[in-house]
Amino acid sequence: MENIISKLLVADSKTIQEGTKELKEAFKKPEAIPALCDVIVTSQNPQIRQSAAVLLRRKLGKKRQWSKINIDIRTRIKQGMLQALVSEQEKLVKNAIAQFIGVIGKHEFPDNTWPEVLQFIHTLTVSESNFDKELGMYTLSIMTEIAQSSYIVHADSFAVLFTNILNQLTDLKSNVAYYTVTTMKNLVPVIGGHQQMVNVYHSLLPRVLEVINATAENDEKRTCDMFEIIEELIEYAITAIVPHITLIVEMCLRIASNANLPKSVQIKAVSVVGWLIRSKGKVIQKHKLVEPIIDVLILLMAQVPEDEGNEEYFLGDPDQFTSITVATQTLDLIALHIPAEKVVPYILTKVEPAIQGGNIYAQKAAYLSLAVLAEGCSEKIRLKYLESFLKCVCQAIHNPNAVVRTLHFCVRPVCRTFASKYLVGVV
C-alpha cells in the first residue's frame, strides 16, 4: 500500500494514473483499510503517512462505509489511531490523524460506541503535563471541525472542560489557550438550543477576550482565527455576548487604533464591531458606544494608504481590504443602522475642523465621512442638517489637493433633490 501511495505523490501524470488505478483495485479488498492504518504507523515518509490518513478519512467519511468493516477491525483501528496520534511528531500528519479520528467519532458518538476517545482526551486535559494538555485540546480542536452536532451530546463534559482549562491558564498566549478557544468556536453553531452551553460561553467570554488580546501583538493568524468565535456567537447565540458588548467593543477599538499591531488584526477587530452594529445597534446606542466607535473609524480613515491609487472605499475584494476600507464600510453600517440624530451631528463636529486643518489625510477622512452620511442618512440630512452639510462641501470644493476627487460621492445624493434650492449657494 505504501508503494501505491508513493505513486500518487510524484509529479509524473502517468505514474499518478497508474497509482490511482492500483488504489481503486486495492480498495476492492477488505484488507486495504487495515493496510492504510499500518502505513500511518510504520512508514518513514511523513508525506506518505499524511496521505494514508487523508485517504482513510475520505474512504470512511460515510457511515455505511465504516459499518461495512468487521467490528474487530474497527476496534483495532480506533485503538491504533489514538496510539498513532500520541506517537506522531509531524504536525501535518498529526493533524490528518486527528481529522480521521474526528470522522470515526462522527459515526460512533451518536450510539456512544467509542467512549474511549473522550476518556483519552479527558485524561490528557487533566494531566499535570502541559504537553498532554496541549495534545488533548489540539486533538479536540481538530475533531470538532467535523460534524459538530455529534459532540453536543457531551455538552456537560465540554462545559466543565472549557471552564477548567480557561480558568486555570497561566499563559494566555499558550497553545492550550488557542486550541481551547478554537474548540469553543467550532461548537458555536450547535449550542443555540442548549442553554447550559450558552451560559458557559457567556461566563467564559471575558476570559476568551483576554486570550485574544494577549495574542494580538505576536500572532496575527491565531488572533484573527479566535476573533471568529465572536462572529459565530453573534450569528448563532447572540444572548451569550449581549451582556459583554461594551467589553467586546472596547477591546476591538483598542486593537483597531493600535498602529503597532498587524493590519489584519486591526481589520478583524473593526469587522467584529461592524457585526455588532448590524445585529445589536440598539444595545450599542444604549451603552453610549456610537461616538467612541466613530472616533476610531475616522482615525483609521485618516491613515496614509499603502496604495492610494488603488484604494477601494466602498466595494472591492474582501481579501484586499485595508483598515481604511473596513473603517469606511463600518461607518456606513452606522449610518444605516443607527438613528441619524445619533450620528450626523457628531460626525459634523469632527468633519468641520478636519477640513479646516492642514492634514490632507484627515481632510480625506472627513470627505469620506460626508460620503457615507450622504448615502446612509440622506433623508435626515435633507430635513435637518443640509446647511451644515453643504457648508462642509463648499469648503471641500475649494481644496486644491486631488483628495477632492472623493467629493462626488457625497455631493450627488444630496444635491439630486435640493439642487434647485441650494445649488446656487454651493456654486
N, C-alpha and C positions, 0 to 999 in steps of 0.2 A: 504493500500500500504506500509505503514511503517513496518508492520509486515512481509510482503513478503521480503522486503529488508533486514530486520534483519536476516532472514534465510540464506541469501546469504553471510553473514559476519561471520558465525560461522566456527569452524574447522571440524565439522562433515559432511562427504561427503553425507550421506543420507539426512540430513537436507538441504544441498545445492541443491541437486537434487530436493527435494520437493519444495523449494523456486523457483528454475528455472522453474519448470513446472507451478507453480502458476503464475509466472510473464508472461509466454507466454500466458496463458489464459487471464490474466488481460489486456494485450496489444490488445486483440481482441475487447475490448470495448472502445468507444471513450472517456470515462471519465478517462481513465488511465493516459493520458498526464497531464490534469489539476491536477489530484491527486498527481502525482510526483512533480509538481510545488508547491503544498501545503506542501508536505513533506519538501522541501527545506526551506520553511518559518517557519514551525511550529515544526519540530522535535527538541527535546532537545539533540539528539545524533549527534555530528558533523560528525561522520563516515557515518551515515545514510544520512545526508544532502548532504555530498560529493557524495555518491553513487547515490543518486537521480539525481544530476546534471550530473554525468557521463552517467547514463542510458538515460537521455534526449538527451544528445549530440550524443550518438550513435544511438538512435532510430530516431532522426530527422536529421541525417547527410546528407541524400539525400533530395533534394528539393521537389521531388514528395511526400515524406512522410510529409514534412512541409505543402505542399499545400493541403493535404487532410484534414487538421484541419480547422474547421469553422473559418472564418475571425475574428469574435468577440473574440473567444478564443485565436487566435493568438495575437490579440491586448492586451488582458489581460496578456498573457504570457510575451510579450515584456515589458509591464509596470511593471509587478510583478518582473521580473528578475533584472531590474535596481534598484528597491527598495531593493530587497534582497541583491544585491551587496553592496549597501551602508550600510545596517544594519549588514551584516555578519562580525563577529570578527575573525573567524578562517581562517588562511592563506590558508590552503589546500582547504577548502570549497569555499572561495572567488575565488581561482584560478580556481576551477571546474566551478563555475558560470560564470566567465569571459570567459572561453573557450566555454561554451554553448551559451553565448551571441555572441561570435565570429562566431559560426555556423549559428545562426539566421541571423547575419549580412551578411554572405556569400550568403544567399538566398535572402535577402531583398535589399542589396545595388545596384545590377545591375538595378533594377526598381525604385530605390530611394523611396522605400516604408517604410523606417524606418529612417527618418531624425532625429528623436528624440534622437537616441543613440549618434550620433555625436554631437548634440547640448548638450546633457548630459555631454559628455566628454569635450567639449569646455567650458562649464560653470564651470566645476571642474578645468580645467587647467588655467583659467584666474582668478580664485579666489585668494584672498589675503591669504587665509588659506593654509598653507603648507600641511596639511592633505588632503585637497581637491585636490591640485595639484598632490600629490603623488597617490591618488586613481585614478585620471583621467589618468595619464601616466601608472600606473600599469595596469589598465583595457585595455588600448590601446596596451600595450606590449604583453598581453596575446591574445587579439583578433587578432592581426596581425600575430600571429604564424599560423593562419588558413587562407587558401585561400587569399594569399597576393594580388592577381590580383583584387580582389573585391574592394580593397581600393584605387587603383591608380586613380580612377575617382575623388577622393578627393585630388589629388596631391597639388592643390593650397593651400588648408586649412592646409595640413600637412607641406608644406614649411614654412608657417607663424608660425605654432605651434612650429616646431623644432627650428626655428631661435629665437623666443621669449624666449622659455624655456632655451635653452643653453646660450644665451647671458645675461640672467638675473640671472643666477645661482650665488649664494653667497657661496655655499658649494659644491665643486666639488665631494665630497665623498657621497653626499646625495642619498637617494633612487630615488628622482626625476631625478637626473642626470643619474643614472644607467638605469632606466626604459625608459628614452628618447633615450639613445644610443641603448638599446635593440630593441625598436620600429623601429628606423632607420635601424638597422641591419636586422630585419625581412623583411623590404620592399626593400632591395637592389636588390633581384632577379627580381623585376618588374620595376625598374626605368630606365633601359637601354634605352628604347625608348622615354623617357620623359626628354628632355634636361633641362627643368626648374629644375626638381628634381636633376638631375646630378649636375647642377650648385650650388644648395643649399648644397648638400653633399660636393662639393668642397670647398665652402666658410666656412662650419662649421667643416671641418675635423681638423684644428688646435685646435679648442675647444674640439672636441672629444678626441684628443690625450692628452689634458690636463686632462680630466676626467680619462682616462685610467691610466695616470702617477700618478694621485693623489691617486688612489685606490690600486696601485701595492703593497704597503707595507702591507696593513691591510686586504685586501680581495682578496685572490688569485682566488677564483672561479669567482667572478664578473669580475676581471681583465681579466682572460682567456676568459670569455664569450664576453667581449667587444672587445678584440683583433680580434674576428671573423668578425667584421664589415670591417676590413681592408682586410682580406682574401676574403670576399664576394665581396668587391669593385674591388679587383684585377680580380676576375672571371667575374663579370657582368658589371662593369662600371669603367674600368681602367683609363679613362680620368679624373675621379674625383680626383685621387690620384697622377697622374704623377707629377704635379707641386709641390707636397708636399713630394716627395720621400726622399729628404735629411732630412727633418724634421722627417719623419717616421723612417728612418734607424738610425738616431742619437738617437732618443728616445729608439728604440729597443736595440741598443748597450749599452746604459747607463743601461738599465734594465738588460740585459743579463750579464753584467760584475759586477753587484752589488751582492756580495755574501750574503748580508743580506736579500735579497728578497727570497720568496719561490721558490723552484726549478721549480715548474710547471709554474710559471710566466716567469722565465728565459727561459725555454724551448719554451714557446709560442712566446716570443719575437724573439728568433732565428728562429723559424719556419716561422714567418712573413717575416724575411729577406730572407729566402730561397724562399718563394713565389715570392718576388720581383726580386730576381736574375733570377729565371726561366722565369718570364714574361717580365721583363724590364732590362735585363742585360746591354744593351747599355746605358740606362739612368744612371744606377749605375756607369758605367765607366765614362760617361760624367761629373758627379758630383764628381769624384775622391773619390768614397766611397769604392772601392775594397780593398785598403790597410787597412783602419780602420776596415773593416769587418773581414779581415784575422787576424788582431791583436787580436780581441776579440775572434774569433773562436779558435785560438791557445791557448789563455789564458784559455778558458773553457776546451779544450782538455788536458790541463796540470793539471786539478783538480785531487785530490785524489778520486778515485771511491769508492762508498759505498760498492760495492761487486765486487772486481776486478776479481775474478774467473769466474763470470758470465756476465761480461761486454760485450755487443754487440755493435760493432762499425759501421757496415755497414748494418746489417739486424736486424731482431727481431720484436717483437710485439710493435706497436706504444704505447700501454698503458704502456709498461715497459721502454720506452725511458728515458734516463738520459740527463743531459745537455751535457755530453761528447758525447753521441750518436748523438744527434741532431746537435752538432757543427761539428762533423766529417762528417755527411751527408750533411750539408750545405757547408762545404769546397769542398766536392765532386761536388756539384752543381756549385760552382765557377769554378772548373776545367773543367766542361762540357760546361758551358755557357759563360764564359769569355775567350777571347783570351789568349793563353798560355803565350805570351810575357808580358802580364799584371800581370801574376800570378806566374810563375815559378821562375824568378829571385828574386822576393820579398820574396817568401817563403824560398828559399835557404839562403837568408841573415838572416832569423830567425832560420832556422834549424841548421846551422853550429855552432853558439855559444851555442845553447841549447845542442847539442850533446857533446860539449867540456866541458860544465858546470857540476856541481855536483848534480843537482836536477834530480832525477830519473824520476819524472813525467813530467818534462819539456822535458827530453830525449824521453820519451814515446810519448808525443805530437809531437815531431819532427819526429819520425819514422812513426807515423800515417799520418802526413802531406806528407811524402815521398810516403806512400802507396796510398794516394789519388791522388797525382800528377802522379804516375805511371799509374794509371787506367784512369785518365781523360785527361792527357796531354802527353801520351806516345810518340806520333809521334814527337811532338816538342822537347821532351827530347832527343830522339834518334838523332834528326838532329842538335840540338844546345847546349843542356845542359848536355849531357851524362857524361862528365868527372866530372863536379861538383857534379852531382847526385851520381855517383858511389863512389866518394871520401867520401861522407857522409855515403854511405852504408858500405864502408870499415871500417870506424870508428865504426859503429854500430856492425859489426861482432866481434870486439874485446871487446865489452862491456861485463863485467862479469855478469851483472844482468839479471834476467829472462825476463826483458822487451824486450829483443831482439827477443822474440817469435813473435812479430808483424812484424819482418823484412821480413818474407817470402812474405807478401803482396806486398811489394814494389820491391823486387828483381825479382820475377817471370816474370812480364810483360816485363820489360826492357831487362833482360838477355836472354829472349827467342830468340830475333833477333840478339843480339850483343854478344852472348856467345863466338863465335869463335874469335872475335877481342879483347874483353876486359876481358874475364873470368880469364885468367892467371894473369892479373894485379890485379883483385879483390882478387883472392886467395892469 
